[in-house]
């Protein structure tokens, strides 16, 4: 928890399983908010996830609406979990990070907290119909990414650099964890 920040933050994590949101929620010392595709809110499950701070978003809606939703939550001092790959990965590898992360960071001036989730793919990956009953998971928070590091760079280039840095941070956290997790996370 040495990198966990107080105040508003974007918790940006890899996404390989339906188990990722609850794993993050129980790993965070305070309340967190999530975004979930609107179709998940059409049943009893929707009431359940709404009760734990999930907010519906239209998958095919313009990204600006989603970015405004995230920035609104951040301006209230909330922590917002974002899966910057956009959807659950079909394999246990990091997918391309969407460029919107830099835009969110520039608009909100909150920190991005790179977050690596380990083990959920083996328990209930996208290709599994049902979850395994047992398994080991871990959530690791990396060094925060702050907009202050990019203010002297042209905005569009800075946003691209944020996506590159976040990608590298998530890969580094994974390598650190899988090689034995010695010392503090990078």
Backbone bond lengths (Angstrom), bond angles and torsions (degrees), N, CA, C in turn:
res aa  C-N    CA-C-N  psi(-1)  N-CA   C-N-CA  omega(-1)  CA-C   N-CA-C  phi
1 X - - - 1.454 - - 1.533 111.56 -
2 X 1.337 117.25 6.90 1.458 120.09 -176.20 1.522 113.52 -62.24
3 X 1.333 119.09 -22.58 1.462 121.12 -179.65 1.523 112.96 -100.51
4 X 1.318 118.08 -4.92 1.464 121.16 -177.73 1.526 108.78 -65.69
5 X 1.332 117.30 129.14 1.461 121.43 -174.79 1.524 111.40 -100.10
6 X 1.331 115.72 153.21 1.459 119.36 173.81 1.531 107.85 -87.72
7 X 1.307 116.72 160.10 1.455 120.97 -179.50 1.514 111.96 79.17
8 X 1.319 115.08 -165.82 1.464 119.47 -176.29 1.526 110.62 -69.36
9 X 1.327 115.11 147.44 1.465 120.92 177.61 1.516 109.46 -163.57
10 X 1.316 114.51 154.27 1.457 122.70 174.01 1.521 106.24 -99.39
11 X 1.312 117.02 114.61 1.463 121.12 176.89 1.525 105.65 -90.16
12 X 1.326 116.43 103.68 1.464 122.61 -174.73 1.522 109.29 -102.49
13 X 1.335 116.10 110.94 1.467 120.94 -172.40 1.523 112.20 -124.45
14 X 1.335 114.45 154.69 1.463 119.90 169.36 1.532 107.79 -64.76
15 X 1.338 116.99 156.80 1.471 119.49 -174.43 1.523 109.76 -139.57
16 X 1.350 115.53 110.52 1.464 120.53 -178.56 1.524 113.33 -129.70
17 X 1.344 117.93 -2.36 1.460 119.65 -171.72 1.523 111.34 -157.19
18 X 1.348 115.44 154.93 1.464 120.29 170.70 1.530 110.86 -63.46
19 X 1.316 117.50 -17.29 1.462 121.40 -179.58 1.531 113.04 -79.45
20 X 1.320 117.86 -12.18 1.464 120.18 -176.79 1.532 113.14 -59.95
21 X 1.340 119.94 -49.58 1.475 118.36 179.76 1.531 114.08 -58.38
22 X 1.343 119.95 -48.09 1.466 116.54 179.23 1.530 113.08 -66.02
23 X 1.330 118.14 -31.48 1.473 119.72 177.06 1.527 110.59 -64.01
24 X 1.324 116.83 -41.33 1.462 119.65 177.46 1.525 109.87 -66.81
25 X 1.327 116.89 -45.55 1.472 120.54 -176.78 1.525 111.99 -57.11
26 X 1.327 117.26 -42.29 1.468 118.59 -178.35 1.528 112.13 -79.26
27 X 1.332 117.10 -12.86 1.465 120.74 178.67 1.528 112.71 -89.83
28 X 1.313 116.96 -15.03 1.462 121.36 -178.16 1.525 110.23 -93.85
29 X 1.331 117.46 136.56 1.463 119.55 -178.16 1.525 114.14 -71.29
30 X 1.305 118.70 -17.84 1.463 121.29 -179.00 1.514 111.28 -126.27
31 X 1.315 114.36 -170.79 1.459 122.00 -179.31 1.529 110.48 -71.89
32 X 1.326 116.03 140.14 1.464 121.71 175.04 1.521 109.06 -128.85
33 X 1.322 115.67 155.88 1.458 122.36 177.76 1.522 108.43 -115.00
34 X 1.330 115.20 150.24 1.461 122.34 -179.06 1.517 109.73 -127.75
35 X 1.306 116.25 156.64 1.456 122.18 168.69 1.516 106.68 -110.64
36 X 1.319 116.10 139.30 1.465 120.35 179.53 1.523 108.51 -141.08
37 X 1.305 115.90 147.28 1.464 118.20 -178.99 1.529 109.61 -61.55
38 X 1.308 114.53 142.44 1.468 121.49 -171.21 1.525 113.55 -59.53
39 X 1.313 118.58 -26.83 1.469 120.28 -178.35 1.523 112.43 -66.02
40 X 1.326 117.63 -20.41 1.466 120.57 178.90 1.530 112.38 -74.21
41 X 1.334 117.63 -10.45 1.461 121.78 -176.14 1.530 112.86 -96.46
42 X 1.326 118.15 9.12 1.463 121.17 -175.12 1.521 114.43 -88.73
43 X 1.294 118.25 0.58 1.465 120.49 -176.74 1.527 109.52 -136.23
44 X 1.315 115.32 -169.68 1.458 121.23 176.45 1.530 110.21 -57.92
45 X 1.312 116.52 -35.63 1.462 121.38 178.19 1.527 110.68 -57.12
46 X 1.333 116.60 -36.98 1.457 121.20 178.36 1.515 112.72 -61.36
47 X 1.331 116.34 -40.75 1.468 120.22 177.38 1.528 110.11 -65.19
48 X 1.318 115.56 -37.68 1.460 120.29 179.56 1.528 111.03 -64.62
49 X 1.322 117.42 -49.39 1.464 119.12 -176.90 1.530 111.75 -72.05
50 X 1.330 117.62 -30.32 1.469 119.71 175.33 1.527 110.39 -64.59
51 X 1.322 116.34 -34.39 1.467 120.96 179.79 1.528 112.34 -67.66
52 X 1.322 116.83 -20.39 1.471 120.38 178.49 1.535 111.11 -109.51
53 X 1.328 115.16 34.59 1.471 123.18 172.44 1.523 115.32 70.24
54 X 1.323 117.91 32.75 1.464 119.89 172.30 1.530 108.15 -88.84
55 X 1.315 116.01 141.09 1.457 122.55 -178.97 1.526 108.17 -120.16
56 X 1.347 118.02 129.66 1.465 119.69 -177.83 1.527 112.60 -74.20
57 X 1.318 115.66 139.30 1.462 121.57 172.75 1.521 108.38 -134.03
58 X 1.317 115.17 145.42 1.460 120.93 176.51 1.520 107.73 -79.26
59 X 1.313 116.18 127.26 1.466 119.74 -176.35 1.525 112.01 -62.11
60 X 1.320 117.47 -39.32 1.458 120.19 -175.63 1.526 113.27 -95.93
61 X 1.324 116.83 9.63 1.459 121.29 179.54 1.525 109.45 -73.95
62 X 1.307 115.14 154.37 1.466 119.46 176.24 1.523 109.55 -54.66
63 X 1.299 115.94 136.29 1.460 121.03 -177.00 1.522 113.23 -60.33
64 X 1.331 118.14 -24.76 1.461 120.23 -179.00 1.521 111.78 -61.87
65 X 1.311 118.17 -35.72 1.465 121.01 178.14 1.534 110.25 -64.59
66 X 1.312 116.37 -42.17 1.466 121.04 178.53 1.532 109.88 -66.29
67 X 1.315 116.81 -42.63 1.464 120.91 179.29 1.526 110.60 -62.42
68 X 1.335 117.65 -40.42 1.472 120.66 177.00 1.524 111.00 -63.29
69 X 1.322 117.16 -39.88 1.474 121.19 177.86 1.530 110.17 -61.07
70 X 1.319 116.05 -46.89 1.468 120.45 -179.93 1.529 110.42 -63.32
71 X 1.324 116.84 -47.75 1.470 120.32 -178.40 1.525 111.50 -63.07
72 X 1.332 117.52 -35.70 1.460 120.68 176.75 1.518 111.74 -62.02
73 X 1.327 116.73 -42.93 1.468 120.77 177.48 1.528 111.09 -65.73
74 X 1.329 116.34 -40.60 1.465 120.27 -179.73 1.529 111.41 -65.67
75 X 1.326 117.06 -38.63 1.467 120.32 179.73 1.526 111.75 -65.73
76 X 1.330 117.06 -21.73 1.471 121.39 175.82 1.530 111.47 -83.95
77 X 1.342 116.74 -0.24 1.460 120.62 178.75 1.516 114.30 91.38
78 X 1.323 117.32 11.84 1.467 121.67 -176.16 1.521 112.12 -82.49
79 X 1.305 114.30 162.28 1.461 122.36 167.75 1.530 105.53 -99.66
80 X 1.320 116.84 131.52 1.457 121.69 -178.16 1.520 108.78 -121.98
81 X 1.326 115.82 124.53 1.462 121.26 176.83 1.522 108.18 -83.51
82 X 1.319 115.60 126.27 1.457 122.08 178.11 1.523 107.40 -127.54
83 X 1.317 115.19 134.81 1.459 120.38 174.46 1.525 106.33 -101.91
84 X 1.333 117.75 95.96 1.461 121.39 -169.80 1.527 115.10 -68.40
85 X 1.325 117.31 -6.25 1.465 119.56 174.37 1.529 110.30 -79.02
86 X 1.332 116.43 -16.01 1.459 121.17 176.48 1.512 114.95 94.67
87 X 1.310 118.49 -28.15 1.459 122.57 -179.24 1.527 108.66 -160.25
88 X 1.329 115.63 170.82 1.466 119.00 177.00 1.525 109.78 -67.12
89 X 1.308 115.74 134.82 1.464 121.00 178.64 1.526 110.02 -73.58
90 X 1.314 116.57 149.91 1.472 121.43 178.44 1.522 111.94 -83.17
91 X 1.328 116.44 -13.88 1.460 121.08 177.70 1.525 107.44 -131.13
92 X 1.294 116.15 176.55 1.459 120.34 -177.38 1.529 111.51 -89.77
93 X 1.324 116.53 34.59 1.461 121.18 179.05 1.525 109.57 -118.51
94 X 1.310 115.62 151.59 1.454 121.24 179.85 1.522 109.44 -69.38
95 X 1.322 115.88 131.18 1.457 121.73 177.45 1.533 108.88 -91.97
96 X 1.314 116.70 177.65 1.463 121.16 -179.62 1.532 110.60 -63.17
97 X 1.316 115.98 133.59 1.460 122.10 176.66 1.529 108.03 -79.85
98 X 1.317 116.25 130.49 1.463 121.13 -179.90 1.534 109.74 -71.44
99 X 1.331 117.33 143.93 1.468 120.42 -175.81 1.527 114.19 -69.17
100 X 1.310 118.39 -11.48 1.460 121.14 -179.30 1.516 114.48 -63.16
101 X 1.325 118.27 -18.70 1.467 120.44 -179.85 1.529 111.05 -60.76
102 X 1.318 116.95 -41.49 1.464 120.16 178.25 1.514 111.86 -66.15
103 X 1.331 116.89 -36.71 1.462 120.71 177.57 1.528 110.52 -65.40
104 X 1.328 116.61 -44.12 1.469 120.30 177.98 1.525 109.94 -61.15
105 X 1.323 116.86 -44.04 1.462 120.72 -179.92 1.527 110.73 -61.88
106 X 1.332 117.17 -43.32 1.467 120.23 -178.25 1.525 111.74 -68.29
107 X 1.320 117.84 -36.62 1.474 121.48 -179.17 1.526 112.00 -74.98
108 X 1.313 116.97 -36.38 1.467 120.35 -173.41 1.523 113.06 -95.72
109 X 1.328 116.53 -26.15 1.459 123.15 -174.12 1.530 112.16 55.14
110 X 1.318 116.47 24.35 1.465 122.01 171.54 1.521 107.57 -85.76
111 X 1.309 116.21 169.02 1.465 120.11 176.09 1.523 109.57 -84.23
112 X 1.333 116.00 148.36 1.464 121.01 167.32 1.520 105.85 -96.68
113 X 1.312 116.50 128.67 1.456 122.06 178.51 1.530 107.85 -106.80
114 X 1.359 118.94 97.32 1.464 120.34 178.32 1.530 109.19 -58.79
115 X 1.326 116.00 132.69 1.464 120.75 -173.90 1.520 109.48 -135.11
116 X 1.323 115.31 121.74 1.467 120.65 178.32 1.523 109.30 -102.82
117 X 1.329 115.52 127.75 1.466 121.96 177.17 1.519 107.56 -107.94
118 X 1.322 116.16 125.93 1.466 121.82 -178.17 1.527 110.12 -115.86
119 X 1.327 116.22 138.35 1.459 121.75 169.53 1.513 116.62 98.07
120 X 1.321 118.04 -18.69 1.468 118.61 -176.16 1.528 112.33 -71.06
121 X 1.330 117.11 -29.34 1.467 119.44 178.56 1.524 110.70 -63.40
122 X 1.331 116.78 -40.86 1.463 120.52 -179.67 1.525 111.81 -67.89
123 X 1.319 117.05 -29.36 1.464 120.51 -179.84 1.525 111.43 -82.60
124 X 1.355 116.16 -44.98 1.468 118.54 -177.34 1.516 110.39 -154.37
125 X 1.322 115.42 66.88 1.453 120.89 177.38 1.515 111.14 -70.88
126 X 1.296 115.76 168.80 1.468 121.71 -176.90 1.528 112.58 -59.04
127 X 1.317 117.21 -27.82 1.462 120.95 -177.91 1.525 113.38 -87.21
128 X 1.347 117.67 -2.27 1.462 121.60 179.30 1.528 109.77 -97.71
129 X 1.318 116.71 131.42 1.460 119.64 178.75 1.525 111.19 -72.28
130 X 1.321 116.78 -39.42 1.463 122.03 -179.15 1.525 109.53 -127.60
131 X 1.336 116.62 151.96 1.467 118.93 178.45 1.518 111.92 -76.56
132 X 1.330 114.91 153.43 1.465 120.10 169.93 1.527 107.33 -73.07
133 X 1.287 116.85 155.14 1.458 119.79 -177.33 1.521 112.97 -78.39
134 X 1.319 118.43 -26.38 1.457 120.86 -178.41 1.523 109.39 -130.76
135 X 1.298 113.15 158.52 1.454 119.78 175.32 1.509 110.41 167.64
136 X 1.310 115.53 162.42 1.461 121.30 -179.06 1.525 109.12 -105.34
137 X 1.325 115.56 131.28 1.458 120.32 176.33 1.527 109.51 -124.90
138 X 1.309 115.38 160.34 1.466 121.53 175.46 1.522 108.19 -149.96
139 X 1.315 115.78 147.80 1.463 122.54 174.31 1.527 106.78 -125.00
140 X 1.341 116.02 125.30 1.463 121.59 -176.79 1.530 108.80 -122.84
141 X 1.331 116.18 127.40 1.460 121.91 178.02 1.523 109.22 -97.96
142 X 1.334 115.71 131.05 1.459 120.79 179.62 1.518 112.46 -97.40
143 X 1.317 115.35 -178.30 1.468 121.62 179.07 1.525 110.35 -62.01
144 X 1.327 117.49 134.93 1.467 120.77 -178.21 1.530 112.50 -64.19
145 X 1.311 114.46 149.19 1.463 122.85 172.71 1.526 105.83 -106.14
146 X 1.324 116.82 125.90 1.468 120.90 -175.83 1.533 110.71 -120.00
147 X 1.324 115.65 143.76 1.459 121.07 -178.89 1.526 111.26 -62.51
148 X 1.317 117.78 -28.84 1.469 121.36 -179.57 1.531 111.81 -55.82
149 X 1.321 116.99 -26.65 1.468 120.88 178.56 1.527 112.52 -72.72
150 X 1.344 117.38 -10.09 1.465 121.27 -172.78 1.525 113.78 -123.58
151 X 1.325 118.77 1.02 1.468 120.43 -172.64 1.527 113.68 -64.35
152 X 1.311 118.76 -23.94 1.463 121.09 -178.98 1.528 113.08 -89.70
153 X 1.326 116.43 6.21 1.466 121.88 -178.97 1.527 107.97 -110.77
154 X 1.322 116.48 144.57 1.464 120.73 177.16 1.536 108.76 -51.91
155 X 1.341 116.62 137.10 1.464 122.80 -169.02 1.532 113.54 -54.20
156 X 1.311 118.43 -48.54 1.470 120.15 -177.57 1.530 110.99 -63.00
157 X 1.315 116.81 -43.55 1.464 120.57 177.93 1.531 110.54 -63.95
158 X 1.330 116.14 -40.96 1.467 120.63 179.19 1.525 110.70 -61.52
159 X 1.319 116.88 -41.65 1.468 120.38 179.42 1.526 111.00 -63.10
160 X 1.326 117.04 -39.00 1.464 120.67 176.54 1.528 110.91 -66.39
161 X 1.326 116.55 -39.49 1.465 120.61 178.87 1.527 111.69 -66.02
162 X 1.328 117.19 -33.86 1.468 120.65 176.37 1.525 109.84 -62.33
163 X 1.341 117.28 -45.04 1.472 120.59 178.98 1.526 110.81 -61.82
164 X 1.319 117.24 -41.24 1.469 121.07 178.46 1.528 110.37 -64.18
165 X 1.332 116.31 -45.33 1.473 119.71 -179.57 1.520 111.31 -64.89
166 X 1.331 117.37 -40.75 1.464 120.31 178.70 1.526 110.39 -63.34
167 X 1.315 116.89 -43.61 1.467 120.69 177.30 1.524 110.24 -57.58
168 X 1.324 116.62 -48.28 1.464 120.46 -179.65 1.524 111.32 -63.72
169 X 1.331 117.37 -39.95 1.470 120.75 179.24 1.520 111.39 -61.92
170 X 1.335 116.88 -44.37 1.468 119.97 -179.76 1.527 111.06 -65.33
171 X 1.329 117.21 -40.24 1.470 120.34 177.32 1.525 110.96 -64.76
172 X 1.325 116.72 -41.77 1.463 121.31 179.86 1.524 111.17 -65.39
173 X 1.330 117.72 -41.17 1.466 121.07 177.29 1.524 110.85 -61.72
174 X 1.330 116.17 -42.00 1.468 119.83 178.93 1.530 110.39 -62.63
175 X 1.335 116.32 -48.44 1.468 120.37 179.68 1.525 110.79 -60.06
176 X 1.331 116.93 -43.17 1.465 121.52 179.45 1.525 110.42 -60.49
177 X 1.320 116.81 -47.24 1.464 120.18 -178.01 1.532 110.95 -65.87
178 X 1.327 116.77 -46.88 1.464 120.73 -175.14 1.526 112.78 -72.62
179 X 1.340 117.65 -15.36 1.467 119.55 177.31 1.529 112.14 -96.18
180 X 1.321 117.45 11.74 1.457 120.66 173.97 1.513 116.36 117.23
181 X 1.317 118.04 -5.91 1.470 122.61 174.90 1.525 112.90 53.89
182 X 1.328 116.22 49.67 1.470 121.13 178.18 1.526 110.13 -80.49
183 X 1.316 117.32 134.07 1.463 121.92 178.31 1.517 111.99 71.89
184 X 1.330 115.64 -159.63 1.461 121.11 179.55 1.521 110.41 -81.75
185 X 1.336 117.23 149.76 1.466 119.20 176.52 1.528 110.59 -63.63
186 X 1.320 116.85 147.91 1.477 120.13 179.14 1.527 111.94 -69.40
